[in-house]
Amino acid sequence: MSLDRRSVLRGAAVGATGVGFAAVGAVPSLAEATPEPAEGGSRPFPTNRPFPPLMDDPKGLLALPPGFKYTVVTHAGETTLKSGHKTPTLHDGTAVFGNGTKQYTLIQNHEISGNDPLGVPQIAGTVYDSGVGSAGGCTVISVDRDGTNHGEWVGISGTLTNCAGGPTPWGTWWTCEETENKANGTTRLKDHGYVFEVWGDGKTAHPVPLKALGRFAHEAVAVDRDKQHVYLSEDASGPNGSFYRWTAPAGYRLGKESWQDLQDVNFGTLEAMAILNDDGKPIPDVAYLTSAQLLRPFRVAWVPVPDRDAVSVSARKQFTDGQVTRGKKFEGVYGTHDGVYVVNSFAKLGTTDIPADGVPHEGMIWFYNYKHQTIQLVTYFPANPAADKGAAAKYDDFNFDAPDNVTVTPWGSLILAEDGLASSHVLSSVPGGPTYAIARNMLNDSEFTGPTFSEDGKVLFVNIQTPGITLAITGPWRDYLG
């Protein structure tokens, strides 16, 4: 079935990256995909317990609700790697792994686009492209439940603009380059715009591009439980980016050794999403849909990418207008048992963000149903001029814009990280229901990135991207999210 509000939460609560996928067949009709009634014929409106108003931090760093506290885990330029280098800047996508003790292992992207004094240092065995210098990559952090840092080191280096990514079912991290830069013989010795794998213990990296997953401005990625499909977002403009699906060859299952096969650019199939109108034709851009379509299931088709390595033409430019569904800033992606969430951050009126007759918005969260191949809008932030002024709004902690990274809590609701123009928040969002502020950046106007919950639900890790600060937030999460 497609998801009503109750089933969205029930499906999301199953786990982090484990997700199911039925064999691809005929797409069900919308009548077949309509939500089933809840018990007793009612559809209760799900809601978490509202978080109390945020309290300003005397230290001027992070406003939190009463009963919550934070610990600084890393700080760019201040904390130190095991190699002796300073922690790199521009923290982004992050995943948390248990290591069998009372400690966690964080793997963290650094969205650095070129050689930088606070770039990821090139450590032997971790380097993809030596020409880029200390640029993007991943660091690995061992951290206690109370946020104490027990060491940080380099997982992969020599990459560019490592934005988001996603954990895999076999316990590794796929880090994504948000760039299409090709080799130039000097500052870039290799092409960029790929997905790379970093092992969950952070000690073993194979710095080779997974070319089968395409070369484009990658944002994030999710792998299904059956290990046959991968879902990838693209943050690009002129034209807007797409949402992609990679499908394994018949009978193949992804796993720990798949990095060897995925180096082959022709391995499996890469396709772009087309959301279908009632007449069966693709809707050209997500900005034609609004909150009026909240929770309505739309059928989806997948269109093959002709040249996924984008040798001469960018992947998204290989489609004619109306052949696929584009969207401004396809950003965070996160998989559950039944499907995958994907975010569009915003689309501004009077810009090339949207078609001339499209509708501006401040954020869209989608849920794609694996079994039925339908997609539903589950959260929608309407266009709000107050969110674009840059200054704090009068009711700052009700005024949200530009969700970016997304993760699913152990209780099934969503955590969103804002990348907006006014105050930046970490948000708790119920699919089809309300959204609450659970943290506010008091240091500057930088975005939050990389929200990720420990599996036991005790710690929310999140980053302030600039200058680059990782925070461990603890408190009565279950009281408000459980």
MARVEXKOL-706207 format. One line per 2 residues: number of its first residue (from 0); for each residue x, y, z of C-alpha. Coordinates in Angstrom, 2 decimals. Layout:
BEGIN
NUM> X,Y,Z ~ ...
***
This chain:
BEGIN
0> 0.00,0.00,0.00 ~ 0.97,3.62,-0.22
2> 1.49,5.34,3.06 ~ -1.02,7.04,5.28
4> 0.38,8.98,8.23 ~ 0.38,5.95,10.53
6> 2.13,3.65,8.06 ~ 4.77,6.27,7.25
8> 5.81,6.25,10.90 ~ 5.50,2.48,11.26
10> 7.69,1.85,8.23 ~ 10.28,4.43,9.16
12> 10.66,3.07,12.65 ~ 11.98,-0.27,11.40
14> 15.60,0.83,11.04 ~ 18.24,3.03,9.58
16> 19.43,1.82,6.20 ~ 17.69,-1.53,5.93
18> 14.94,-1.19,3.36 ~ 12.92,-3.67,1.34
20> 12.34,-3.76,-2.40 ~ 9.85,-5.95,-4.21
22> 10.66,-7.20,-7.68 ~ 10.03,-4.51,-10.26
24> 6.88,-5.16,-12.18 ~ 3.77,-3.32,-13.32
26> 3.19,-0.08,-11.46 ~ -0.08,-0.36,-9.51
28> -2.95,1.91,-10.32 ~ -3.60,4.80,-7.96
30> -6.75,3.02,-6.83 ~ -4.64,0.03,-5.77
32> -2.16,2.33,-4.01 ~ -4.60,4.34,-1.92
34> -3.94,4.29,1.84 ~ -5.66,1.60,3.84
36> -7.85,2.75,6.72 ~ -6.34,2.55,10.17
38> -7.89,0.35,12.80 ~ -11.55,1.15,13.39
40> -11.74,3.14,10.18 ~ -10.06,6.23,11.65
42> -6.81,7.91,10.60 ~ -5.41,9.53,13.75
44> -3.13,12.50,13.15 ~ 0.29,11.45,14.49
46> 2.21,13.92,16.57 ~ 5.19,13.84,18.84
48> 5.02,15.59,22.16 ~ 5.82,19.24,21.33
50> 9.31,20.33,22.31 ~ 9.41,23.20,24.82
52> 10.59,26.62,23.62 ~ 14.32,26.78,22.96
54> 16.49,28.38,25.62 ~ 19.34,30.64,24.58
56> 22.82,29.34,25.36 ~ 24.90,31.55,27.68
58> 27.93,30.48,25.62 ~ 26.27,31.73,22.45
60> 26.58,28.47,20.53 ~ 23.44,26.32,20.59
62> 19.90,27.01,21.82 ~ 18.21,23.84,23.08
64> 14.99,22.86,24.90 ~ 15.13,22.55,28.69
66> 16.62,19.23,29.79 ~ 18.97,18.90,26.81
68> 22.69,19.60,26.69 ~ 25.48,19.52,24.13
70> 29.17,18.64,24.01 ~ 31.58,19.89,21.36
72> 33.21,16.80,19.79 ~ 35.43,18.45,17.16
74> 36.17,22.04,16.15 ~ 37.92,22.85,12.88
76> 41.35,24.35,13.43 ~ 41.26,23.62,17.16
78> 40.98,19.87,17.75 ~ 43.74,17.68,16.32
80> 43.89,14.57,14.14 ~ 46.07,11.60,15.11
82> 48.38,12.63,12.26 ~ 49.03,15.94,14.00
84> 46.99,17.98,11.51 ~ 44.14,20.17,12.71
86> 40.53,19.04,12.26 ~ 39.42,20.03,8.73
88> 36.69,22.59,8.11 ~ 33.24,22.50,6.46
90> 31.72,19.49,8.23 ~ 28.88,17.89,6.28
92> 27.21,14.48,5.90 ~ 27.91,12.18,8.86
94> 27.03,8.64,9.92 ~ 27.38,6.95,13.30
96> 28.40,3.33,13.78 ~ 28.58,1.24,16.93
98> 31.97,-0.39,17.49 ~ 30.95,-3.04,20.03
100> 31.91,-0.94,23.04 ~ 30.44,2.07,24.80
102> 31.93,4.25,22.09 ~ 30.62,5.28,18.68
104> 32.47,5.81,15.43 ~ 31.50,8.83,13.34
106> 32.45,9.08,9.66 ~ 32.20,12.66,8.50
108> 32.40,14.46,5.16 ~ 34.19,17.75,4.59
110> 32.68,19.81,1.77 ~ 35.93,21.46,0.62
112> 36.23,22.24,-3.09 ~ 40.00,22.75,-3.41
114> 43.35,22.94,-1.62 ~ 42.73,24.58,1.75
116> 44.84,25.24,4.88 ~ 42.13,23.36,6.80
118> 41.50,20.75,4.13 ~ 41.64,16.99,4.67
120> 45.35,16.08,4.70 ~ 46.51,13.48,2.21
122> 47.54,10.42,4.22 ~ 49.16,7.48,2.44
124> 46.63,4.82,1.49 ~ 43.65,7.22,1.58
126> 44.38,9.40,-1.50 ~ 42.23,9.42,-4.65
128> 43.64,12.44,-6.51 ~ 46.95,13.82,-5.28
130> 46.57,16.88,-7.51 ~ 43.81,18.51,-5.43
132> 46.00,18.85,-2.33 ~ 44.37,19.09,1.08
134> 40.79,19.39,-0.10 ~ 37.66,17.32,0.54
136> 37.38,13.87,2.04 ~ 36.28,12.16,5.24
138> 37.55,12.04,8.78 ~ 36.69,9.36,11.32
140> 36.01,10.14,14.99 ~ 35.86,7.82,18.00
142> 33.51,9.33,20.57 ~ 31.93,8.36,23.90
144> 28.22,8.54,24.69 ~ 28.89,11.77,26.56
146> 30.58,13.32,23.51 ~ 34.19,12.85,24.64
148> 36.53,12.70,21.63 ~ 38.89,9.69,21.71
150> 40.67,10.42,18.44 ~ 40.10,11.56,14.85
152> 41.87,10.41,11.70 ~ 41.55,10.48,7.90
154> 39.33,7.94,6.13 ~ 39.67,9.19,2.55
156> 41.40,12.21,0.99 ~ 42.05,13.72,-2.41
158> 38.35,14.10,-3.21 ~ 36.32,17.27,-3.74
160> 33.21,18.80,-2.19 ~ 32.21,15.78,-0.13
162> 28.66,16.81,0.69 ~ 26.40,14.05,1.95
164> 26.30,10.31,1.35 ~ 24.78,7.38,3.18
166> 25.56,4.33,5.32 ~ 25.29,0.90,3.72
168> 23.63,-2.26,5.10 ~ 27.09,-3.88,5.39
170> 28.38,-1.17,7.72 ~ 30.33,1.20,5.48
172> 29.89,4.84,4.47 ~ 29.37,6.01,0.90
174> 30.65,9.57,0.55 ~ 29.45,11.67,-2.37
176> 31.26,14.38,-4.34 ~ 28.97,17.32,-5.17
178> 30.88,18.41,-8.26 ~ 31.26,17.62,-11.95
180> 34.85,18.85,-12.28 ~ 36.95,16.90,-14.73
182> 40.71,16.40,-14.77 ~ 42.70,19.45,-15.93
184> 46.23,18.05,-15.70 ~ 47.33,20.37,-12.89
186> 45.07,20.89,-9.87 ~ 42.98,17.85,-10.80
188> 44.70,14.75,-12.11 ~ 41.48,12.73,-12.21
190> 37.80,13.29,-12.95 ~ 35.51,14.04,-10.01
192> 31.79,13.72,-9.27 ~ 31.72,10.18,-7.92
194> 30.71,8.09,-4.90 ~ 33.47,6.52,-2.77
196> 33.38,3.97,0.05 ~ 34.88,4.32,3.53
198> 34.88,1.34,5.89 ~ 32.84,1.54,9.08
200> 35.90,1.20,11.31 ~ 37.45,4.11,9.43
202> 40.74,2.27,9.10 ~ 40.46,0.80,5.63
204> 39.56,2.82,2.56 ~ 39.65,1.85,-1.09
206> 39.96,5.33,-2.67 ~ 38.46,4.32,-5.99
208> 35.38,5.86,-7.63 ~ 32.20,3.78,-7.83
210> 31.63,4.81,-11.44 ~ 28.57,2.60,-11.91
212> 26.65,5.05,-9.68 ~ 27.22,7.88,-12.14
214> 29.29,11.05,-12.33 ~ 27.24,14.10,-11.38
216> 26.82,16.60,-8.52 ~ 25.97,13.91,-5.99
218> 24.28,14.87,-2.75 ~ 23.17,11.76,-0.84
220> 22.55,8.05,-1.29 ~ 20.55,5.17,0.22
222> 20.80,1.41,-0.37 ~ 17.80,-0.89,-0.17
224> 17.68,-3.88,2.19 ~ 17.73,-6.40,-0.66
226> 20.97,-4.77,-1.85 ~ 19.69,-4.54,-5.41
228> 18.92,-0.84,-5.71 ~ 20.60,2.43,-4.78
230> 18.86,5.83,-4.68 ~ 20.85,9.00,-5.31
232> 20.07,12.73,-5.29 ~ 21.61,15.49,-7.41
234> 22.06,19.07,-6.24 ~ 22.52,21.01,-9.47
236> 21.03,23.84,-11.49 ~ 20.74,24.94,-15.11
238> 18.75,22.68,-15.52 ~ 17.69,21.48,-12.08
240> 18.90,18.12,-10.85 ~ 17.24,14.73,-10.75
242> 16.62,11.81,-8.41 ~ 18.27,8.59,-9.59
244> 17.98,4.85,-9.10 ~ 20.77,2.33,-9.72
246> 19.71,-1.30,-10.27 ~ 22.03,-4.29,-9.93
248> 22.35,-6.93,-12.65 ~ 19.89,-9.82,-12.28
250> 20.74,-12.02,-9.32 ~ 23.43,-9.68,-7.95
252> 23.48,-8.46,-4.34 ~ 25.57,-5.54,-3.15
254> 27.99,-6.19,-0.31 ~ 31.44,-5.63,1.17
256> 33.29,-6.56,-2.01 ~ 31.00,-4.73,-4.43
258> 33.34,-1.74,-4.62 ~ 35.38,-3.83,-7.05
260> 32.42,-4.37,-9.42 ~ 31.09,-0.82,-9.07
262> 34.30,0.57,-10.57 ~ 32.90,-0.58,-13.93
264> 30.90,2.35,-15.30 ~ 28.59,-0.02,-17.19
266> 27.81,-2.29,-14.23 ~ 24.06,-2.37,-13.57
268> 21.63,0.32,-14.74 ~ 21.30,4.00,-13.76
270> 17.94,5.76,-14.29 ~ 16.38,9.14,-13.50
272> 12.95,9.59,-11.91 ~ 9.84,10.76,-13.71
274> 6.80,11.55,-11.52 ~ 3.74,10.78,-13.63
276> 0.63,12.88,-13.97 ~ -2.78,11.24,-14.20
278> -2.39,11.17,-17.99 ~ 0.76,9.10,-17.65
280> 3.09,11.92,-18.75 ~ 5.99,13.13,-16.59
282> 5.50,16.22,-14.43 ~ 8.47,18.38,-15.57
284> 9.41,19.78,-12.14 ~ 8.46,19.09,-8.53
286> 7.56,22.79,-8.14 ~ 4.28,22.13,-9.96
288> 3.14,20.25,-6.83 ~ 2.14,21.93,-3.55
290> 0.75,21.19,-0.10 ~ -2.59,20.54,-1.82
292> -1.05,17.20,-2.89 ~ 0.22,16.29,0.59
294> 0.27,12.47,1.00 ~ -1.21,11.88,-2.45
296> 0.63,8.99,-4.16 ~ 1.99,9.69,-7.65
298> 3.20,6.90,-9.87 ~ 6.88,6.95,-10.84
300> 8.71,5.76,-13.94 ~ 12.48,5.43,-14.36
302> 14.30,6.65,-17.47 ~ 17.79,5.26,-18.33
304> 20.74,7.66,-18.28 ~ 22.43,7.35,-21.70
306> 25.99,8.19,-20.55 ~ 26.29,7.92,-16.77
308> 29.99,8.93,-16.78 ~ 29.00,12.23,-18.43
310> 31.96,12.14,-20.80 ~ 30.82,15.17,-22.79
312> 27.35,16.10,-21.45 ~ 26.22,16.30,-17.80
314> 23.91,13.46,-16.80 ~ 20.91,15.75,-16.18
316> 21.42,17.51,-19.52 ~ 21.06,14.25,-21.42
318> 17.27,14.41,-20.93 ~ 14.91,16.68,-22.83
320> 12.55,18.91,-20.86 ~ 9.56,16.90,-19.75
322> 11.31,13.55,-20.11 ~ 12.12,13.33,-16.37
324> 11.05,15.27,-13.27 ~ 13.60,17.87,-12.21
326> 13.80,19.68,-8.91 ~ 15.75,22.50,-7.33
328> 18.25,21.16,-4.81 ~ 17.56,17.47,-4.47
330> 19.38,17.08,-1.16 ~ 19.12,14.62,1.75
332> 18.22,10.97,1.18 ~ 17.45,8.36,3.85
334> 16.16,4.81,3.50 ~ 13.68,2.89,5.68
336> 12.14,-0.58,5.52 ~ 9.44,0.51,3.03
338> 11.02,3.29,1.05 ~ 13.27,6.30,0.93
340> 12.92,9.95,1.93 ~ 14.35,12.63,-0.35
342> 14.45,16.40,0.16 ~ 14.09,19.42,-2.13
344> 15.44,22.38,-0.17 ~ 13.68,25.34,-1.80
346> 12.61,27.02,-5.03 ~ 12.50,30.82,-5.24
348> 10.00,32.87,-7.22 ~ 11.30,34.87,-10.16
350> 14.47,32.79,-10.56 ~ 15.58,29.87,-12.68
352> 14.91,27.64,-9.66 ~ 11.46,26.81,-10.99
354> 9.52,26.99,-14.25 ~ 7.86,30.34,-14.89
356> 4.48,28.86,-13.97 ~ 5.80,26.78,-11.05
358> 5.09,27.41,-7.36 ~ 7.85,28.64,-5.02
360> 8.38,26.83,-1.75 ~ 10.76,26.69,1.22
362> 11.12,22.92,1.36 ~ 9.60,19.61,0.25
364> 10.13,16.19,1.83 ~ 9.15,13.19,-0.30
366> 8.69,9.50,0.45 ~ 9.24,7.00,-2.36
368> 7.50,3.64,-1.82 ~ 9.74,0.82,-3.06
370> 7.03,-1.79,-3.57 ~ 4.49,0.30,-5.41
372> 6.90,2.73,-7.10 ~ 4.89,5.73,-5.95
374> 6.08,8.96,-4.38 ~ 4.28,11.16,-1.84
376> 4.89,14.66,-0.54 ~ 4.97,14.23,3.26
378> 6.20,17.64,4.48 ~ 5.85,21.02,2.78
380> 7.15,24.44,3.81 ~ 5.27,27.16,1.87
382> 7.04,30.15,0.41 ~ 7.66,32.66,3.18
384> 9.21,36.06,2.37 ~ 10.14,36.49,6.04
386> 12.44,33.49,5.73 ~ 14.43,35.25,3.00
388> 15.26,38.47,4.80 ~ 18.34,37.17,6.52
390> 17.44,38.71,9.90 ~ 15.72,36.80,12.67
392> 11.96,36.62,12.40 ~ 9.80,37.78,15.31
394> 8.76,34.20,15.98 ~ 12.10,32.76,15.00
396> 11.54,29.17,16.08 ~ 8.35,28.79,14.01
398> 9.92,30.15,10.83 ~ 11.57,27.34,8.86
400> 13.13,27.25,5.42 ~ 15.47,25.16,3.27
402> 15.67,21.71,4.89 ~ 18.78,19.93,3.65
404> 20.06,16.75,5.32 ~ 17.48,14.29,6.66
406> 17.67,11.32,8.98 ~ 15.09,9.02,10.57
408> 15.00,8.79,14.37 ~ 14.86,5.42,16.16
410> 11.15,6.20,16.73 ~ 10.29,6.80,13.09
412> 9.98,10.58,12.79 ~ 12.41,12.77,10.86
414> 15.26,15.06,11.83 ~ 15.95,17.85,9.34
416> 18.90,20.23,9.15 ~ 18.16,23.72,7.84
418> 20.31,25.51,5.24 ~ 18.27,28.70,5.06
420> 18.73,32.44,4.94 ~ 17.55,33.38,8.42
422> 18.27,31.44,11.62 ~ 19.37,27.84,11.13
424> 17.59,25.10,13.05 ~ 17.65,21.38,13.65
426> 14.04,20.26,13.26 ~ 11.88,17.36,14.36
428> 9.31,16.62,11.68 ~ 6.45,14.11,11.63
430> 5.67,12.96,8.05 ~ 2.27,14.42,7.25
432> 2.26,16.26,10.58 ~ 3.91,19.06,12.55
434> 7.51,20.28,12.64 ~ 9.28,21.52,15.78
436> 12.54,23.37,16.39 ~ 14.88,21.33,18.58
438> 18.06,23.41,18.20 ~ 19.09,26.83,16.87
440> 22.52,28.02,15.78 ~ 23.41,31.04,17.94
442> 27.03,31.28,16.74 ~ 26.46,32.47,13.16
444> 24.15,31.94,10.17 ~ 25.85,28.74,9.01
446> 23.77,25.73,8.13 ~ 23.44,22.59,10.22
448> 24.63,19.38,8.55 ~ 24.89,15.64,9.08
450> 22.25,14.91,11.74 ~ 22.55,11.29,12.80
452> 21.14,9.42,15.80 ~ 23.00,6.71,17.66
454> 21.18,3.40,17.26 ~ 20.29,3.37,20.96
456> 18.59,6.77,20.63 ~ 20.74,8.36,23.32
458> 22.76,10.84,21.24 ~ 21.97,13.10,18.29
460> 25.15,14.12,16.49 ~ 24.96,17.20,14.28
462> 27.38,19.71,12.77 ~ 27.55,23.47,12.30
464> 29.20,23.51,8.88 ~ 31.17,26.74,9.26
466> 33.69,26.93,10.83 ~ 33.17,23.19,11.35
468> 31.87,22.03,14.74 ~ 30.54,18.57,15.62
470> 28.07,18.46,18.52 ~ 26.73,15.57,20.59
472> 23.26,16.44,21.95 ~ 21.81,14.39,24.80
474> 18.58,14.62,26.74 ~ 15.13,13.00,27.09
476> 14.74,12.23,23.39 ~ 12.31,9.38,23.97
478> 9.96,11.65,25.93 ~ 9.43,13.81,22.85
480> 10.09,11.42,19.95 ~ 9.21,7.98,21.31
***
